[in-house]
Amino acid sequence: MTASTADVVLVAPEATWNRARKTGAVLAGLGLIATVVFGLLASTKTTHYALGTTTSGAAIPIPGKLGAIVFGLIALGAGLALMITQKRFGLWVGVSLGAFVISSLCWQVSQAANGDTIPLGSLAQLTVLAALPLIFGSIGGVLCERTGVVNVAIEGQLLTGAFLGAFLGSVAGSYWVGLLAAAVGGVIISALLAVFAIRYLVDQVVIGIVLNTFALGITGYLYEQIMRSDTQAYNSPPRLPEWDIPLLSKIPIIGPALFQGTILTYAAMVLVAVVTIALYRTRWGLRTRAVGEHPKAADTLGVRVLGLRYTNVLIAGAVAGFGGAYFSMVSATSFTKNLTGGAGFIALAAMIFGRWQPIGALFASLFFGFAGALATTLGSIATPIPSDFLNMLPYIATIFAVAGLVGRVRAPAADGKPYEKGH
């Protein structure tokens, strides 16, 4: 080949209709809907957004129709900005979605039958409460999948934790016993997952689904056979007490949410910080990430791959089990069949949406928790949207986030791949 016919390097042109532009177009469409539809449907009545947990006290007044139109235009503009610039994806998505939600609130609250005020402190508090089991479940998923084991069994871990927490907490009359029992319930499901996935090399997704079904069946059976025979003795778990942090709990909006709650609220915040530091600043974290990415190389360097996987899966089960205690000892006064209602699958989505990062899982859980809290708050003031549709909000948000916002993500390279020493 002569110099005149030297190889020509062909560079593929950048995609003109990429993820940023597609997302921007969708957000712009939502903004247009908010501006036109919400603006037309909203009344001229002024809506109020109280800073505390009640409808009294300081509040931010926003005219219903004007607010719906203005925030709809902001959502539209942020979507167009993302579509045109293709930069600052997270910023423009957050601004657009936030403005869309506020525009929707202006319309719904202006037409509500039972009031014209949204207590933002109460909404924030409900958001954190709804997110608690998702935080524990998604962090449990991170611990498993960072070490190379797919954890589809989060729902089973939450449900078994809720059952044992209610049962043994009732028998002992102690919420401390209930919390410990909930962790044990999660460990039981995790132990089965570890044995079948690590020891017997069963497909990890399949065994996760099987364990969810097993947990649903066994807890339902024991509920019918034991709990219903004597509810007072076996299904009256003690409620977790609320502990307020002086001064901090009085901060508007975030105070009631973060500094006025049960031990699970504070444990969730500590858990995220501890797992983040441990995963990225300790020898255990380095080995965990190595095993999740390249177990053979880690084994060559002397890391006990299978032992570390067993350990992390069991720890993950205990963490998810604590999240199960929320259902039977905080949000409800007793255990009922299928009490978790699919929260484990939302936690799994939060883990993926958070890109297998503890802090990402936290914010994803809060996002889904906000959807549930918003549905509860809007339902209490009888907005124009039917309650059945409002109850769908957390699941709609899950589908929208994972399918539309998560984009291309990469799980740990060895996630779901069995490892046999010497192979």
ABEGO torsion letter per residue (X at the ends): XBAAABBBBBBBBBBABBAAAAAAAAAAAAAAAAAAAAAAABBABBBBBBABABABEBBBBBBAAAAAAAAAAAAAAAAAAAAAAGBGAAAAAAAAAAAAAAAAAAAAAAABAAEABBBAAAAAAAAAAAAAAAAAAAAAAAAAAAAGBBBAAAAAAAAAAAAAAAAAAAAAGBAAAAAAAAAAAAAAAAAAAAAAAAAAGBBAAAAAAAAAAAAAAAAAAAAAAAAAABAAAAABBBBBBBBBBBGAAABBGAAAAAABBBAAAAAAAAAAAAAAAAAAABAAAAAAAAAAABAAAAAAAGBBAAAAAAAAAAAAAAAAAAAAAAAAAAABABBBBGAAGGAAAAAAAAAAAAGGBAAAAAAAAAAAAAAAAAAAAAAAAGBABBAAAAAAAAAAAAAAAAAAAAEBBBBBAABGBBBBBGX
